[in-house]
Amino acid sequence: MRIIFVLTYPVYHGIADLSEWLAWDNRDRRMPALLAALGTDVELWGVGDEGAVLTSQFADRPAYPIRLFATSGGGAKSRDQYSDAMATAARDDPADLFVLIGANGGAGYHLYDHALNPGGRRFAIIIGGDYWSRLVPRADFLFTESAGQEYALAHPGWRFWRRAIASDRTERLPKTIDVERFSPDPQVQKRWDVIAVSRLNRWKRFDEIGRLSRIARVAVVGGGPQAAMLARRYPHIEWLGHRPHGEVPGLINQARLYFHAGRRDYFPRAIPEAMACGIPVVAMDDRIGPDVVPPACGALVNRHSFEPAVTRLLREPARLAAMGRAGRAQVVASHGPRSSEHACRTLIELAR
């Protein structure tokens, strides 16, 4: 049995250093490792600046190949870029199942159009941020991250051109958080009241954090094309810039509260990372629901309630501490290193 995972966004999307990318310990890397441990022939494919054959770096799991294919087109935006070489390799490969990581990346569209669809190949999609694309109704199976995504898939509403996705074609897939690295540090000094970790692009909303920065100590970790503009617009925020992923837990631990900067996300990875550090989370309720931020672990707010909610929480250290403990317990129980094992067994059944 052979299963190939495919990153639909290039490996350099949001991160320029390949060595940093290779060092990440996340779900995209853990799922192939878990399948390799179950005896599956598995590879992870992605689009890179140039072609390469690499090896996974887990000390506690069997190694598996990582193949990068050189970018060959897609335009200026990294999310749209693809590789003709990847499509050619997929047409020639005898894989039983392809697993697209992300529903709307250019590499995924190109692979579908030039290999999967013409060849009648079977594929599943791991949905990340955006839950819908033209590939979603054509996939054999979907892995979702939140109740909000599942409801939207099953109830297209006014979007009459979208086919409703039945629940028997989906499975909830937890995040995979390194709970040893992302863990509370009771010795650290609290430098900030509020912190956020975010890519600094036009899809994120910093209006609320900007307002909070006038009444509290606020820091933002992350880089991106809007960095200079945001720094000018919100001078009271301490902009920490892009930091290697290994530094992020230490920075999160220096804050009393985590605030998610965005209204387009259903389950951003930074939320369980903050919870794993024992930091309560506040997020806008446009798309994020109580399955992502349970009431015991933080608060869901709107544009009217966020400021008083954050102010109250910062004045209640005992409540913050209780939320932090509950958040840590939630992540350890649901999003630990082996959290995707059930999904891996589902993939094996799909590939048979």
Buried (B, 14 or more C-beta within 10 A) or exposed (E): BBBBBBBBBBBBBBBEEBEEBBEBBBBBBBBBBBBBBBEBBBBBBBBBEEBBEBEBBBEEBBBBBBBBBBBBEBEEEBBBBBBBBBBEBBBEBEBBBBBBBBBBBBBBBBBBBBBBEEEEBBBBBBBBBBBBBEBBBEBBBBBBBBBBBBEBBEEBEEEEEBEEBEEEBBBBBBBBBBBEBBBBEEEBEEBBBBBBBBBBBEBBBBEBBBBBBEBBBBBBBBBBEBBEEBBEEBEBBBBBEBBEBEEBBEBBBBBBBBBBBBBEBBBBBBBBBBBBBBBBBBBBBBBBBEBBBBEBBBBBBEBEBBBEBBEEBBEEEEEBEBBBBBBBBBBBEBBBBEBBBEBBEBBBEBBE
